[in-house]
């Protein structure tokens, strides 16, 4: 009894202290995660709607190409009865059109504005899918490929310049990283999706889906894209030269990849013929 009078029992037990410590840690983790989300949002280009539209352009361009890529060799060899030389020439002319167009037309968006050039470039780029869908003529399809290459040479410089227009210099690496991630997502989803769809629809429907996607993206850009006034500092000479080299590299890689795909498919098609 005297012990209880002079030394009362501890009310703040170690269990209570442990619970309080855990609660404080949870609050600290929550505050940290919320701070990270706010920090990430603060580094995104503004306006966010324009950034989303530009990402949609990037996604649709890559998705549309990889969507037809698994079906294209079978279609041109089995249905159109092209030779390997014909197919290689068509892809090569596409690459040359994109390369030459990049050198000649890369500053079009500086002169005429980003939005009009993006819309026109997307419409031209859709011609390769439309040509494959509506024609069996080799000349017409090759002509559509050349037009599509010119369209790509308009879209890519305008698209990259648009990203830079709305992104502060210190956050450009993150914006380009998000752009690359969206492109990789398109290249992963498209082949998986076409393998499912091709079982139920003819090849022309695959080309139709890609054409419709690109044309819808052009409409989306025309209706919703709002960009700030262009800044002359963005179009520095060093960036332009880098962009031209990037376009040339993209065209070369695409030619090599498609040539490899063609050779691989021929090994499967040849015994049947």
Secondary structure, 3 states (H helix, E strand, C coil): CHHHHHCCCCCCCHHHHHHHHHHHHHHHHHHHHHHHHHHHHHHCCCCHHHHHHHHHHHHHHHHHHHHHHHHHHHHHHHHCCCCHHHHHHHHHHHHHHHHHHHHHHCCHHHHHCHHHHHHHHHHHHCHHHHHHHHCCCHHHHHHHHHHHHHHHHHHHHHHHHHHHHHCCHHHHHHHHHHHHHHHHHHHHHHHHHHHHHCCCCCHHHHHHHHHHHHHHHHHHHHHHCCCCCCCHHHHCHHHHHHHHHHHHHHHHHHHHHHHHHHHHHHHHHHHHC
